[in-house]
Amino acid sequence: MKNPHSPLIPSALPKPASFHEGVKPDGTANTFFHGFGALGLKKRGHGGRSWIQIDRTGESKVVTLDKATLMRQCGLPARDLRLLDPLFVYPSTILGREKAIVVSLEQIRCIIMADDIFLMNSLDDCVLQYESELCHRLQTMKDQSDNLPFEFKALELALEVASASLDSQVTELEIEIYPVLDELASSISTVNLEHVRRLKSHLLALTHRVQKVRDGIEQLMDDDGDMAEMYLTEKKERMEAYLYRDRYLNVVPAGNWISTSAPVSPTCSSSGQPEKASNSTIMSFSRHESSTGSSNRGRHVEELEMLLEAYFVVTDNTLSKLLSLKEYVDDTEDFINIKLVRSSSQL
């Protein structure tokens, strides 16, 4: 598994699919993203939203999908899509569903499926970094043997980008706040007090965000059932095997001799086109999974649990730095109060 502290690739990557370059009237380059800007804005609840679709080969493209289409394609309820809506404020969340993993980690909002991922299009640096890095990794490892399923590669990078972004913000805050606190301890002034108050407000907000990410990872690690739901590639393979057996038993009369040289494809019709499973077959498969999968959940989630644990340690360390910083702020405030009390008593 990739080291969570390893740096992301340099900025000299191919431009992502969400990037588009135009020309201003004065001849200079103008960069923007599809789905944004004055022409891309749409009324809430109408039209589609811009997404970046990335497949397992690392190819990406910008697509516009409305909520109903996305719900149908990913098999998600409307409440799950609301977690990804940037107009709502929800805590960081990782949810395992029948056909998808819903990820909302800071600015990374995406739907991960067994064969592709829908990343909410945005101008945010973390989103651009995520798209470029994921495409790069998938293309680099395309011809290499890697036991990590596609969905876990996408999930791991989301955790990596989010945790690295939070840790970077904590480091920047540390660099800014320590000198200000030292200056306030030596010289009490209205300007210094206001500066510390603003930084403390930022500190508390950042602590809340890191705490939410850490708690979300911990909650997922404590639930083997939710982790088992996230093995999308494995579930897809089992579904295909079930469809093959189901169709084989329905087509072949009992007792007849069957040649195994030309098996019937579970996913293709006689015309060679992909054939979707019927609702009754899917429900039958779900019942089969419920009856056989519960006993195997604890045995098959170790891989995902180790991945989550690595980033739980990272976010927990980031939270520890924030708590230490808050303690330093509180100690400085206590020191300032003591000085003020002594000054007033001398008067």
C-alpha positions in Angstrom: 0.0 0.0 0.0 1.3 3.4 -0.9 2.8 5.4 2.0 0.4 8.1 3.0 3.3 10.5 3.5 4.7 10.1 0.0 4.5 13.3 -2.0 2.1 13.7 -4.8 3.5 13.8 -8.3 4.9 17.1 -9.7 2.7 19.7 -11.4 4.2 18.8 -14.8 1.4 16.4 -15.4 -0.8 16.3 -18.5 -3.7 18.8 -18.2 -6.8 17.1 -16.8 -10.0 16.6 -18.8 -11.7 19.3 -16.8 -9.1 21.9 -18.1 -10.1 24.0 -21.0 -8.0 26.8 -22.5 -9.5 29.7 -24.5 -8.2 33.1 -25.7 -9.2 36.4 -24.3 -9.9 39.4 -26.6 -6.4 40.7 -25.9 -4.8 37.4 -27.1 -3.8 36.1 -23.7 -4.7 32.6 -22.5 -7.9 32.1 -20.6 -8.3 29.0 -18.5 -11.6 27.8 -17.2 -13.6 24.7 -16.4 -16.7 23.2 -18.1 -19.8 23.7 -16.0 -18.6 26.9 -14.2 -18.7 30.6 -15.0 -21.6 32.8 -16.0 -22.6 30.5 -18.8 -22.3 27.3 -16.8 -24.4 28.4 -13.9 -27.8 26.7 -13.6 -30.8 27.2 -11.4 -30.8 24.9 -8.4 -32.8 21.7 -9.1 -32.7 22.2 -12.9 -30.4 20.8 -15.5 -27.4 18.7 -14.9 -24.2 19.1 -12.9 -20.6 18.8 -14.3 -18.7 15.7 -13.3 -15.3 14.3 -14.2 -15.6 10.6 -15.2 -12.4 8.6 -14.8 -12.3 4.9 -15.8 -10.0 2.2 -14.6 -7.5 2.8 -17.4 -6.9 6.4 -16.3 -8.9 8.1 -19.1 -11.0 11.0 -17.9 -13.7 13.1 -19.5 -16.2 15.8 -18.4 -19.8 14.7 -18.4 -23.0 16.5 -17.4 -25.5 14.4 -15.5 -28.7 15.3 -13.8 -29.6 13.8 -10.4 -32.0 11.3 -11.7 -29.6 9.8 -14.2 -26.8 9.7 -11.6 -29.1 8.0 -9.1 -30.1 5.4 -11.6 -26.6 4.7 -12.9 -25.0 4.5 -9.5 -27.9 2.9 -7.6 -27.9 5.7 -5.0 -30.8 7.3 -3.1 -31.3 11.1 -3.3 -30.1 11.5 0.3 -26.6 10.2 -0.6 -26.3 12.7 -3.4 -27.2 15.5 -1.0 -24.0 14.6 0.9 -22.0 15.6 -2.2 -23.9 18.9 -2.8 -21.5 21.8 -2.1 -24.4 24.0 -1.2 -25.1 21.9 1.9 -22.7 21.7 4.8 -22.3 18.0 5.8 -19.5 16.4 7.8 -16.9 14.3 6.0 -18.4 11.0 5.1 -17.5 7.6 3.5 -20.4 5.4 2.7 -20.5 1.9 1.2 -23.5 1.1 -1.0 -24.5 -1.8 -3.2 -22.9 -0.5 -6.4 -20.9 2.5 -5.2 -18.8 4.2 -2.5 -19.9 7.7 -1.7 -17.0 9.9 -0.6 -17.2 13.4 0.8 -13.8 14.4 2.2 -13.2 18.1 2.4 -13.3 19.3 -1.3 -13.1 15.7 -2.7 -16.7 14.7 -3.5 -17.0 11.7 -5.7 -18.9 8.4 -6.4 -16.6 5.4 -6.8 -17.9 2.4 -8.7 -16.3 -0.9 -9.8 -15.2 0.4 -13.2 -15.2 4.2 -13.0 -15.5 7.2 -10.7 -17.6 10.3 -10.9 -15.7 13.3 -9.4 -17.6 16.5 -8.9 -16.0 19.1 -11.1 -14.5 22.0 -9.3 -11.8 24.7 -9.6 -10.4 23.7 -6.2 -6.7 22.7 -6.2 -7.4 19.4 -4.3 -9.9 18.3 -7.0 -7.4 19.1 -9.8 -4.7 17.3 -7.9 -6.9 14.3 -7.3 -7.9 14.0 -11.0 -4.3 14.4 -12.3 -2.8 12.0 -9.7 -5.4 9.3 -10.1 -5.2 9.3 -13.9 -1.4 9.2 -13.6 -1.4 6.3 -11.2 -3.9 4.2 -13.1 -2.0 4.7 -16.4 1.3 3.9 -14.8 0.1 0.8 -13.1 -2.1 -0.3 -16.0 0.4 -3.0 -17.1 1.6 -3.9 -13.6 0.3 -6.5 -11.3 -1.5 -4.8 -8.4 -3.8 -6.6 -6.0 -5.5 -3.4 -4.8 -8.9 -3.1 -6.5 -9.8 0.0 -8.5 -12.2 1.3 -6.0 -9.6 1.2 -3.2 -7.0 3.0 -5.3 -9.6 5.8 -5.8 -10.5 5.8 -2.1 -6.9 5.8 -0.9 -6.1 8.8 -3.0 -9.1 10.7 -1.7 -7.9 10.0 1.8 -4.4 11.0 0.9 -5.3 14.3 -0.7 -7.7 15.3 2.1 -5.3 14.4 4.9 -2.4 16.0 3.2 -4.4 19.2 2.6 -5.5 19.4 6.3 -2.0 18.7 7.6 -0.6 21.4 5.3 -3.2 23.9 6.7 -2.2 23.0 10.3 1.5 23.6 9.5 0.7 27.0 8.0 -1.3 27.9 11.1 1.5 26.8 13.4 4.0 29.0 11.5 1.7 32.0 11.8 0.3 31.6 15.3 3.4 30.9 17.4 5.1 34.3 16.7 1.9 36.1 17.3 1.4 34.5 20.7 4.9 35.2 21.7 4.5 38.8 20.7 1.3 39.1 22.6 2.9 37.7 25.7 5.6 40.4 25.6 3.3 43.2 24.4 -0.4 43.3 25.2 -2.2 45.5 22.6 -5.6 45.6 21.0 -4.1 44.7 17.6 -2.3 41.6 19.0 -5.4 40.5 20.9 -7.6 40.8 17.8 -5.0 38.9 15.7 -4.9 36.1 18.3 -8.7 36.0 18.4 -8.9 35.6 14.6 -6.3 32.9 14.6 -8.0 31.0 17.5 -11.3 31.1 15.6 -9.5 29.6 12.6 -7.9 27.0 14.9 -11.2 25.8 16.3 -12.8 25.5 12.8 -9.8 23.5 11.5 -9.9 21.3 14.6 -13.6 20.6 13.9 -12.9 19.6 10.3 -10.0 17.3 11.2 -12.0 15.7 14.0 -14.8 14.9 11.5 -12.5 13.2 9.0 -10.8 11.2 11.8 -14.2 10.2 13.3 -15.5 9.2 9.9 -12.6 6.9 9.3 -12.8 5.4 12.8 -16.5 4.8 12.5 -16.0 3.0 9.2 -13.2 0.9 10.7 -15.5 -0.3 13.5 -18.2 -1.6 11.1 -17.2 -4.8 9.2 -20.5 -4.7 7.3 -19.9 -1.3 5.9 -16.3 -2.2 4.9 -17.5 -5.4 3.2 -20.0 -3.3 1.1 -17.0 -1.4 -0.4 -15.5 -4.4 -2.1 -17.2 -3.4 -5.4 -15.0 -5.3 -7.8 -15.4 -8.5 -5.8 -19.1 -8.1 -5.7 -19.3 -7.5 -9.4 -17.3 -10.7 -10.1 -19.6 -12.6 -7.8 -22.6 -11.1 -9.6 -21.3 -12.2 -13.0 -20.6 -15.7 -11.7 -24.1 -15.9 -10.3 -25.6 -14.7 -13.6 -23.6 -17.2 -15.5 -24.8 -20.1 -13.3 -28.4 -18.8 -13.3 -28.5 -18.5 -17.0 -26.7 -21.8 -17.5 -29.2 -23.6 -15.3 -32.2 -22.0 -17.1 -31.0 -22.7 -20.6 -29.6 -26.2 -20.2 -32.2 -29.1 -19.7 -31.4 -31.3 -16.7 -29.4 -34.5 -17.7 -28.3 -33.3 -21.1 -24.6 -33.5 -22.0 -23.1 -30.1 -22.3 -19.9 -29.1 -24.2 -17.7 -26.8 -22.2 -15.8 -25.6 -25.2 -18.2 -22.7 -25.8 -19.7 -21.5 -22.5 -22.5 -19.0 -22.5 -21.4 -15.5 -21.4 -23.2 -14.2 -18.4 -23.1 -10.6 -19.5 -23.6 -10.8 -23.3 -26.6 -11.6 -25.4 -26.6 -13.6 -28.6 -25.9 -10.4 -30.5 -22.7 -9.8 -28.5 -24.1 -6.8 -26.7 -23.9 -6.5 -23.0 -27.0 -7.8 -21.3 -28.2 -6.3 -18.1 -29.5 -8.5 -15.3 -33.2 -8.3 -14.6 -34.5 -6.8 -11.3 -35.6 -10.3 -10.2 -32.2 -11.7 -10.8 -30.5 -8.8 -8.9 -32.9 -9.3 -6.0 -32.2 -13.0 -6.0 -28.5 -12.3 -6.0 -28.9 -9.8 -3.1 -30.7 -12.5 -1.0 -28.0 -15.0 -1.9 -25.3 -12.4 -0.7 -27.2 -11.7 2.5 -27.4 -15.4 3.4 -23.8 -16.3 2.5 -21.8 -13.1 3.0 -22.3 -12.3 6.6 -20.1 -15.1 7.9 -17.2 -14.1 5.6 -17.2 -10.3 6.2 -14.8 -10.3 9.1 -12.3 -12.4 7.2 -12.3 -10.3 4.0 -12.0 -6.7 5.2 -8.4 -6.8 6.5 -7.1 -5.1 3.3 -9.4 -2.2 3.5 -9.1 -1.9 7.3 -5.3 -1.6 6.9 -5.7 1.1 4.3 -8.1 3.1 6.5 -5.9 2.6 9.6 -2.9 4.2 7.8 -4.9 7.4 7.2 -6.5 7.3 10.6 -3.0 7.5 12.1 -2.2 10.5 9.8 -5.4 12.4 10.7 -5.0 11.5 14.4 -1.5 13.0 14.4 -2.8 16.1 12.7 -5.5 16.4 15.4 -2.9 16.0 18.1 -0.9 18.9 16.7 -4.0 21.1 16.7 -4.8 20.1 20.3 -1.3 21.0 21.3 -1.6 24.3 19.6 -4.9 25.1 21.3 -3.3 24.2 24.7 -0.5 26.7 23.9 -3.1 29.4 23.1 -5.0 28.7 26.3 -1.7 28.9 28.3 -0.9 32.2 26.7 -4.4 33.5 27.5 -4.0 32.5 31.1 -0.6 34.2 31.2 -2.1 37.4 29.8 -4.9 37.4 32.3 -2.5 37.0 35.2 -0.5 40.0 33.9 -3.6 42.1 33.6 -4.7 41.2 37.1 -1.3 42.1 38.5 -1.3 45.4 36.6 -4.7 46.4 37.8 -3.8 45.5 41.4 -0.7 47.7 41.3 -2.9 50.6 40.2 
